[in-house]
Amino acid sequence: MMIDSFIIGAGMIPMGKHKLSSYSGLGVPAALRAVQTAGLKTSDIQSVYCGHAFGGMLTAQRICKEIGIGTIPMTNVDNACSGGASALNAAVKDIAAGRIDIALVIGIDKLTQFGGGTLPLVAEDPEVQAGMVMPALYAMRARRFLHDRNETAEILANVSVKARRHGKQNPYAQFRKEVTAEEVLASRPISDPITLLQCCPTGDGAAAVVVVSAAYLRQSSAASVRIAASILHSGQATSGFRNMLHPDITYHSAREAYERAGFGPEDLDVVELHDAFSIAELVYYEALGLCPEGHAADFLRDGKSTYGGQVVVNPSGGLLAKGHPVGASGVAQAVEVFWHLTGQAGTRQVEGARRALTHVTGGGIAGMDHGACTVHLFETVAS
């Protein structure tokens, strides 16, 4: 029988351009905050999992040596944008197997090291050689969406408008200023129809959570959230046509997560999904089952994905406003939903939140819609 796992501590640093910080400088404050809010000492940690894409060798060990953690197992996870969420998945599996009772999960990346522009992808990949960088890929999705759904670019802009409105309330967000649809559409063209304000910003950041077993939770007085499902899928390479509006990897991951958790999209109060570009949010509404296929535009337009609607999607501001330091994002999503489910989200609190979903993908491989996808479901612990 699998052992339940719970988040009892969380920490994050404000996302932004921390050009003078090292990876350790970014990671230490988030890790210490997670341990402290869990009511633990660093010596209590039994295993560490660190998700990143560009941190280099031994990132977890470089962070942990600064806070006195050593000798215990430390695992570094590279799964592109899904790295942090994959690190959380690894921790959950070890707790479920009974190997450990207390894990520290860190997500981190420093993108300012590249000086701007698109993220570097593997040069040997044939689609990358043809120019298929991330903005180009999502622009293709956007054009297909606008064509198939008979929509205009304004629907894309309205995703960014919502993200910035939510991000304004988040002290950890990189962008905290509201924008209008007109400002979004008038911003610098990146890859038609995607403009600058429809792209997640380049930045640096770190987030951390403490995950424990049910056995340890019985000894703890810390606020807790149950991880009801932790699903990691890899992509399946196909040749020829790929339906850019039907990312199979997310559909499959979400379906398995709902089956594992025993509740569905209709039960969710909070969702943090992978909105690296505006079109992504619309596509993922449908893939995660938040609305029927073909109805994403109406779901946004009718206010069903914001406060007062069916479910609050990306109350943090999402990647579009909070920022997307790649390996940090999956853990930052878990921190955000932990805060909402324990009533600690401040002015952006989703009232009465009991169940939440996080979703993040990692792409950049020819023939796949994405290389990795991680979906987690969370719920409050019954008193």
C-alpha positions in Angstrom: 0.0 0.0 0.0 1.4 3.4 -0.9 2.2 5.9 1.8 0.6 9.3 1.6 2.8 12.4 1.3 2.2 15.9 2.5 3.7 19.4 2.1 4.2 21.1 5.5 6.6 23.9 4.6 7.2 26.2 1.7 9.5 29.0 0.7 10.2 31.2 -2.4 12.2 34.2 -3.3 10.8 37.0 -5.5 11.3 36.1 -9.2 13.4 38.6 -11.1 16.8 39.5 -12.5 19.2 38.6 -9.7 22.3 39.0 -11.9 24.7 39.2 -9.0 23.4 36.0 -7.2 24.9 32.5 -7.6 22.7 29.5 -7.7 23.4 29.0 -4.0 22.5 32.6 -3.3 19.1 32.1 -5.0 18.4 28.7 -3.4 19.5 29.1 0.2 16.7 31.6 1.3 14.0 29.5 -0.3 15.2 26.3 1.2 15.7 27.7 4.7 12.2 29.3 4.6 10.7 25.9 3.7 12.5 24.1 6.5 11.6 26.8 9.0 7.9 27.0 8.2 7.8 23.2 8.5 9.0 23.6 12.1 12.1 21.6 11.3 15.9 22.0 11.6 18.1 21.4 8.6 19.5 18.3 10.4 16.0 16.7 10.2 16.1 16.6 6.4 16.6 13.0 5.1 16.9 13.5 1.4 17.1 16.5 -1.1 15.8 16.7 -4.6 16.7 19.7 -6.8 15.1 20.5 -10.2 17.0 22.8 -12.6 17.8 23.0 -16.3 20.9 25.2 -16.3 22.5 25.0 -12.9 25.4 22.7 -13.8 26.8 19.8 -11.8 25.9 19.2 -8.2 23.4 22.1 -7.8 21.7 20.6 -4.8 25.0 19.9 -3.1 26.2 23.5 -3.7 23.1 24.9 -2.2 22.9 22.5 0.8 26.5 22.9 1.9 25.7 26.5 2.6 23.0 25.5 5.1 24.8 22.6 6.7 23.1 19.7 5.0 25.4 16.9 4.0 25.9 13.1 3.9 22.2 12.4 3.0 21.1 11.5 -0.5 20.8 14.4 -2.9 19.3 14.0 -6.4 19.6 16.6 -9.2 16.8 16.5 -11.8 17.0 18.0 -15.3 13.7 17.7 -17.2 13.7 21.1 -18.9 10.8 23.3 -17.6 9.4 20.3 -15.8 12.6 19.8 -13.7 11.3 21.2 -10.4 8.0 19.3 -10.6 9.9 16.1 -11.6 12.0 16.6 -8.4 8.8 16.8 -6.4 7.6 13.6 -8.1 10.8 11.9 -7.1 10.4 12.9 -3.5 6.8 11.7 -3.4 7.8 8.3 -4.8 10.5 7.8 -2.2 8.1 8.7 0.6 5.5 6.4 -0.9 8.0 3.6 -1.0 8.7 4.1 2.7 12.4 5.0 2.1 12.2 8.4 3.9 9.9 10.5 6.0 11.2 14.0 5.4 12.3 15.4 2.0 13.4 18.9 0.9 12.5 19.7 -2.7 14.2 22.7 -4.4 13.4 24.2 -7.8 15.9 26.8 -9.2 17.3 28.4 -12.3 19.2 31.6 -13.3 18.3 32.6 -16.8 20.0 36.0 -16.7 23.3 34.1 -17.3 22.3 34.0 -20.9 22.0 37.7 -21.4 18.4 37.6 -22.9 16.8 36.1 -25.9 15.3 32.6 -26.3 16.6 29.8 -24.1 19.3 27.6 -25.6 18.0 24.3 -26.9 20.0 21.2 -28.0 21.7 22.2 -31.3 21.7 18.7 -32.7 17.9 18.5 -32.8 16.6 18.8 -36.4 13.6 21.0 -35.5 15.8 23.4 -33.5 18.2 23.6 -36.5 15.2 24.6 -38.6 14.4 27.5 -36.2 11.8 25.8 -33.9 12.6 27.8 -30.8 9.9 28.0 -28.2 8.3 31.3 -29.3 8.0 29.9 -32.9 6.4 26.7 -31.7 3.8 28.6 -29.6 3.2 31.0 -32.4 2.3 28.1 -34.6 -0.1 26.9 -32.0 -1.6 30.4 -31.7 -2.2 30.7 -35.5 -3.8 27.3 -35.6 -6.1 28.2 -32.6 -7.2 31.5 -34.1 -7.9 29.8 -37.5 -9.8 26.8 -36.1 -11.8 28.7 -33.5 -12.5 31.7 -35.7 -11.0 34.0 -33.0 -8.9 37.2 -33.2 -5.6 38.0 -31.5 -7.5 39.8 -28.8 -8.3 36.5 -27.1 -4.6 35.9 -26.7 -4.0 39.3 -25.3 -6.7 38.8 -22.7 -4.8 35.9 -21.2 -1.9 38.3 -20.5 -4.3 40.9 -19.2 -5.6 38.4 -16.6 -2.1 37.2 -15.7 -1.0 40.7 -15.0 -4.1 41.5 -13.0 -3.4 38.4 -10.8 0.3 39.1 -10.6 -0.3 42.6 -9.3 -1.3 41.0 -6.0 1.7 38.7 -5.8 4.8 40.1 -4.0 6.9 37.3 -5.6 5.9 38.1 -9.2 8.4 39.6 -11.6 5.7 41.8 -13.2 3.2 43.6 -10.9 1.7 46.1 -13.2 -1.7 45.7 -15.0 -1.8 46.0 -18.8 -4.6 46.4 -21.3 -5.3 44.2 -24.3 -4.3 47.2 -26.5 -1.0 47.4 -24.8 -0.4 43.7 -25.2 -1.2 43.8 -28.9 0.9 46.9 -29.4 4.0 45.4 -27.7 7.0 44.3 -29.8 6.3 41.5 -32.2 8.1 38.3 -31.3 6.6 35.6 -33.6 3.3 36.4 -35.3 0.8 36.6 -33.6 2.7 36.4 -30.3 3.9 39.8 -29.0 6.4 40.5 -26.2 3.7 40.8 -23.5 2.4 37.4 -24.4 5.8 35.8 -23.5 7.0 34.8 -20.0 9.9 37.0 -18.9 13.5 35.9 -18.6 14.5 35.8 -14.9 16.0 34.0 -12.0 14.3 32.4 -9.0 14.0 29.6 -6.5 11.3 27.8 -4.5 11.3 25.0 -2.1 8.9 22.7 -0.2 9.2 20.2 2.6 7.4 16.9 1.9 6.7 14.4 4.7 5.1 11.0 5.3 1.8 10.5 7.1 3.8 9.0 10.0 5.8 12.1 10.4 2.8 14.3 10.0 1.2 12.8 13.1 4.1 14.4 15.1 3.9 17.8 13.5 1.7 20.8 14.2 2.6 22.5 10.9 -0.1 23.4 8.4 -0.3 20.6 5.8 -1.6 19.8 2.4 -2.0 16.3 1.0 -0.4 15.4 -2.3 -3.3 13.4 -3.8 -1.6 12.6 -7.1 1.9 13.0 -8.6 2.1 12.1 -12.3 5.1 12.3 -14.6 4.9 11.4 -18.3 7.4 11.6 -21.1 6.5 12.4 -24.6 6.0 9.9 -27.5 7.8 10.7 -30.7 5.6 10.7 -33.8 6.3 11.4 -37.5 4.2 13.5 -39.7 1.2 15.5 -38.5 0.9 16.6 -34.9 -2.3 18.3 -33.6 -0.8 21.4 -31.9 -4.1 22.0 -30.1 -4.2 18.6 -28.6 -1.1 18.0 -26.5 -1.5 14.3 -25.8 1.1 14.3 -23.0 -1.0 16.8 -20.9 -4.3 15.0 -21.6 -2.9 11.7 -20.5 -1.1 13.1 -17.4 -4.2 14.9 -16.3 -6.5 11.9 -16.8 -4.2 9.7 -14.8 -3.8 12.3 -12.0 -7.6 12.6 -11.6 -8.0 8.8 -11.5 -5.3 8.5 -8.9 -6.7 11.3 -6.7 -10.3 10.3 -6.9 -11.6 13.7 -7.9 -11.8 15.7 -11.1 -11.5 19.1 -12.7 -15.0 20.1 -11.6 -13.7 19.8 -8.0 -10.7 22.2 -8.3 -10.6 25.6 -6.7 -7.0 26.6 -7.8 -5.0 25.7 -10.9 -1.4 26.8 -11.6 -0.7 25.8 -15.2 2.2 26.2 -17.7 1.4 29.5 -19.4 4.9 30.2 -20.9 3.0 32.0 -23.8 -0.5 33.3 -23.8 -1.8 30.6 -26.2 -0.7 27.9 -23.8 -3.3 28.8 -21.2 -6.1 28.4 -23.7 -4.9 25.1 -24.9 -4.4 23.7 -21.4 -7.9 24.8 -20.2 -9.1 22.0 -22.5 -6.3 19.5 -22.0 -6.8 19.7 -18.2 -10.5 19.2 -18.5 -11.5 22.6 -17.1 -13.8 23.1 -20.1 -14.9 21.1 -23.1 -12.8 21.0 -26.2 -13.5 24.0 -28.4 -14.7 26.2 -25.5 -11.4 27.7 -24.2 -12.0 31.2 -25.6 -15.5 31.4 -24.0 -14.1 30.0 -20.7 -11.7 32.9 -20.5 -14.1 35.5 -21.9 -16.9 34.5 -19.5 -14.6 35.0 -16.5 -14.6 31.3 -15.5 -10.8 31.2 -14.9 -10.5 34.1 -12.5 -11.9 35.1 -9.1 -15.6 34.7 -8.9 -15.6 32.1 -11.7 -15.5 28.4 -11.9 -11.8 28.0 -10.9 -9.0 30.5 -10.4 -6.3 29.8 -12.9 -2.8 31.1 -12.1 -3.6 33.3 -9.1 0.1 33.9 -8.8 0.1 35.6 -12.2 1.4 32.5 -13.8 4.6 32.3 -15.8 3.5 35.4 -17.8 3.6 37.6 -14.7 5.4 35.7 -12.0 8.2 34.7 -14.3 9.6 31.4 -15.5 13.0 30.5 -14.2 12.5 27.1 -15.8 13.6 24.6 -13.1 12.0 26.7 -10.4 8.6 26.9 -11.8 7.1 23.5 -10.9 8.1 23.9 -7.3 6.9 27.6 -7.2 3.5 26.3 -8.4 3.4 23.9 -5.5 4.3 26.7 -3.1 1.6 28.9 -4.5 -1.2 26.2 -4.1 0.1 25.3 -0.6 -0.4 28.9 0.5 -3.9 29.0 -1.0 -5.0 25.7 0.6 -3.6 26.7 4.0 -5.0 30.3 3.8 -1.6 32.0 3.6 -1.9 33.6 0.1 -2.6 37.2 1.4 -4.6 39.5 -0.9 -4.7 37.0 -3.7 -6.2 34.3 -1.5 -8.8 32.1 -3.2 -11.5 31.9 -0.5 -12.4 28.4 0.7 -9.8 26.7 -1.5 -9.7 23.0 -0.8 -8.3 21.3 -3.9 -5.7 22.4 -6.5 -3.8 21.3 -9.5 -0.3 22.2 -10.8 0.9 21.4 -14.3 4.2 22.0 -16.1 5.7 20.7 -19.3 9.2 20.6 -20.7 9.7 20.8 -24.5 12.3 21.1 -27.2 12.5 17.7 -28.9 11.7 17.0 -32.5 8.6 14.9 -33.1 7.1 15.4 -29.6 4.5 17.9 -28.4 6.6 18.0 -25.2 9.4 15.9 -23.7 8.0 15.8 -20.2 4.8 16.7 -18.3 4.2 16.7 -14.6 0.7 17.1 -13.0 0.1 17.2 -9.2 -3.1 17.3 -7.4 -3.4 18.6 -3.8 -6.2 18.8 -1.2 -6.6 20.1 2.3 -6.2 17.7 5.2 -9.5 16.9 7.0 -9.4 18.1 10.6 
